[in-house]
Amino acid sequence: MDIAVAGGTGIVGRHVVRIAKERGHNVKSLSRREGVDLVKGTGVGAALKGVDTVIDVAGLQSIHTKKSTDFFMASTENLQQHGKAAGVKHHVVLSIVGVDKAPAGLYAGKQAQEEAVRHGDLPWTILRATQFHEFVEQVLGRTAVGPAVLVPKFRTQPIAAAEVAEALVDAAEAGPQGFLPDLGGPRAERLKDLVEKYLRKKGKKGPVLEITAPGVLWKAMRSGALLPAAGAAVGRQTFDEWLDAQRNGG
């Protein structure tokens, strides 16, 4: 199969590229690094020539609803339009568990993307997954205030990015299926606890303080509404195992 991976250099994308190649597929990575701008559409048409399936894991780090929605609507429109012209037969999209319960920020953008894919011209599959283990590193990069770290009051069920990538390649191989069961990690945890574990492993000290705020997204984070429902698919690697793998160079 000829597969194009939108966002192929990102946290999940690089695993998708690796796994798909290991399974014998011809794989193209689509990112600005490779001369493809998904938002502007530059290079998308040429990159999709001869492609059977697009796996879309492109993303951005933004808490702003408009910026997120504009990004995902533009990138999805370009992949759909150029994909149809190129004869793409399957559009596989990675989304987030709970986007329909917290239509704000990044979640609003992903919900808009889901709607565009569902009503688009390409046969589709959508997989919603929980936050990756690497989410903790992203939080630390944005919320450190001096020696302290401020983290949202958030119940999450983190999963290994590589396991999400596996599920996406499985979906590409299976053909269009609509919505797949949600995919979450092996256990629910507080984000604060995960951040504290990460800092201890790295030998760093400092208080980790939970914060919250008004709004639908903050309410969903603290209430557990963003956890996968009963019957969801469950990953294998725990956060602790992922941490050990990082320490050992995995």
C-alpha positions in Angstrom: 0.0 0.0 0.0 1.1 3.6 -0.7 0.6 5.7 2.4 1.1 9.4 3.0 1.5 10.5 6.6 0.4 14.1 7.3 2.5 15.3 10.2 5.0 12.4 9.7 7.7 14.1 11.7 5.6 14.6 14.9 5.3 12.6 18.1 2.9 10.1 16.6 3.8 10.6 13.0 7.3 9.4 13.2 6.0 6.1 14.7 3.4 5.8 12.0 6.1 6.2 9.3 8.4 3.6 11.0 5.7 1.0 11.6 4.2 1.3 8.1 7.6 0.9 6.6 8.3 -2.1 8.8 5.1 -3.7 7.5 6.3 -3.3 3.9 4.3 -0.2 2.8 5.6 2.6 0.7 5.4 5.7 2.9 5.7 9.4 2.3 5.9 11.9 5.1 4.1 15.2 4.7 5.4 18.1 6.7 6.9 21.6 6.2 10.3 20.0 6.7 9.6 18.0 3.6 8.3 20.9 1.6 4.6 20.3 2.2 2.5 23.0 3.9 -0.8 21.4 4.8 -2.5 24.7 5.7 -1.5 26.7 2.6 -1.8 23.6 0.4 1.8 24.0 -1.0 3.1 20.6 -2.3 0.1 18.6 -1.1 -1.1 17.6 -4.6 2.3 16.4 -5.8 2.8 14.5 -2.5 -0.5 12.6 -2.8 0.1 11.3 -6.4 -0.1 7.5 -6.4 -1.2 7.4 -2.7 -3.9 4.9 -1.6 -4.3 6.1 2.0 -3.7 9.2 4.0 -3.0 8.9 7.7 -3.5 12.4 9.2 -1.7 13.0 12.5 -0.8 16.6 11.8 -1.4 19.0 14.7 -0.4 22.1 16.5 0.0 23.2 20.2 -2.6 25.9 20.8 -5.2 26.6 23.4 -6.9 29.1 21.1 -10.2 27.9 19.6 -10.0 30.0 16.4 -6.3 29.2 15.7 -7.0 25.5 16.2 -10.2 25.4 14.1 -8.6 27.4 11.3 -5.6 25.0 11.2 -7.6 21.8 11.1 -10.2 23.1 8.7 -7.6 24.3 6.2 -5.3 21.2 6.4 -8.3 18.8 6.1 -9.8 20.7 3.2 -6.4 20.5 1.4 -6.0 16.8 2.1 -9.5 16.1 1.0 -9.4 18.2 -2.2 -6.0 17.1 -3.4 -6.7 13.5 -2.2 -9.8 13.2 -4.3 -8.0 14.5 -7.3 -5.2 12.0 -6.8 -7.5 9.1 -6.3 -6.9 8.5 -2.6 -9.3 5.8 -1.3 -9.1 6.2 2.5 -8.5 9.1 4.9 -7.5 7.9 8.4 -7.6 10.7 11.1 -6.3 10.8 14.6 -8.6 12.7 17.0 -8.9 13.1 20.8 -11.2 11.3 23.2 -13.9 13.7 24.4 -13.9 16.3 21.6 -17.7 16.3 21.6 -17.8 17.1 25.4 -15.4 20.0 25.4 -15.7 22.1 22.2 -13.0 24.7 23.1 -9.4 25.2 22.2 -7.7 22.3 20.5 -10.8 20.2 21.1 -12.9 22.6 19.0 -10.5 22.3 16.2 -10.5 18.5 16.3 -14.3 18.4 16.4 -14.4 20.7 13.3 -12.0 18.3 11.6 -14.1 15.3 12.4 -17.1 17.0 10.9 -15.2 17.9 7.7 -13.9 14.4 7.3 -17.3 12.8 8.0 -19.0 15.0 5.3 -16.1 15.0 2.9 -15.5 13.2 -0.4 -13.1 10.5 0.8 -14.0 7.2 2.7 -12.8 7.7 6.2 -11.8 6.2 9.6 -11.5 8.3 12.8 -9.6 7.1 15.9 -10.0 9.1 19.1 -7.1 8.6 21.5 -6.3 10.0 24.9 -3.2 12.1 25.7 0.2 10.6 25.0 2.8 10.0 27.7 4.8 12.7 26.1 2.0 15.2 27.0 3.8 15.6 30.4 6.9 17.0 28.6 4.7 19.5 26.7 3.0 20.6 29.9 6.4 21.2 31.5 7.6 23.2 28.6 4.6 25.7 28.9 3.7 25.9 32.6 6.9 26.3 34.6 6.9 29.5 36.7 10.3 29.8 38.4 10.8 26.6 40.4 7.1 25.8 40.4 5.0 24.0 37.8 1.4 24.8 37.3 -0.7 22.0 35.8 -4.4 21.8 35.0 -6.6 19.8 37.3 -6.9 16.9 34.8 -7.9 13.3 35.0 -6.4 11.6 32.0 -5.5 8.1 30.8 -2.2 8.4 29.0 -1.1 6.1 26.2 2.1 5.4 24.4 2.4 7.3 21.1 3.8 4.2 19.4 0.7 2.2 20.4 -1.6 4.9 18.8 0.6 4.7 15.7 0.1 0.9 15.6 -3.7 1.3 15.8 -3.6 3.9 12.9 -1.6 1.6 10.6 -4.0 -1.2 11.5 -6.9 1.0 10.5 -5.2 1.9 7.2 -4.7 -1.7 6.4 -8.3 -2.6 7.3 -10.0 0.0 5.1 -12.6 2.6 5.9 -14.5 1.9 9.1 -16.0 5.2 10.3 -15.5 5.8 14.0 -13.3 3.2 15.8 -13.6 2.5 19.5 -11.8 5.1 21.6 -8.3 4.2 22.6 -6.8 5.0 26.0 -3.9 3.9 28.2 -4.0 1.2 30.8 -5.1 3.3 33.7 -6.5 6.7 34.7 -4.2 9.1 36.5 -4.0 12.7 37.7 -1.9 14.9 35.5 -0.3 16.4 38.7 0.9 12.9 39.7 2.4 12.2 36.3 4.3 15.5 36.3 5.7 14.8 39.8 6.8 11.3 38.7 8.5 12.8 35.7 10.3 15.4 37.7 11.5 12.9 40.2 12.9 10.6 37.5 14.8 13.6 36.0 16.2 14.6 39.5 14.4 17.9 39.5 12.7 19.6 42.5 10.0 22.1 42.9 6.3 22.3 43.7 3.7 21.1 41.3 0.5 23.1 41.7 -2.9 22.2 40.3 -4.9 25.0 38.8 -8.4 25.2 37.2 -10.6 27.9 35.6 -14.1 28.4 34.4 -15.1 27.1 31.0 -16.3 23.8 29.4 -12.8 22.5 28.7 -11.6 23.0 32.2 -14.7 21.4 33.6 -14.3 18.4 31.4 -10.6 18.0 32.4 -11.3 18.0 36.1 -14.5 15.9 36.0 -13.1 13.0 34.1 -15.3 13.6 31.1 -12.2 13.2 28.8 -11.6 9.7 29.9 -12.6 6.9 27.5 -15.9 5.3 28.1 -16.5 1.6 28.9 -15.7 -0.6 26.0 -12.8 1.5 24.8 -9.6 -0.1 23.5 -6.8 -0.2 26.1 -3.1 0.3 25.5 -0.3 -1.8 27.2 2.5 0.5 28.3 1.9 2.4 31.6 3.3 5.9 32.2 5.9 4.4 34.7 7.1 1.9 32.0 7.4 4.7 29.5 9.4 6.8 32.0 11.8 3.8 32.6 12.2 3.4 28.8 13.2 7.1 28.5 15.8 6.8 31.2 17.2 3.7 29.5 17.3 5.4 26.1 14.2 3.8 24.7 
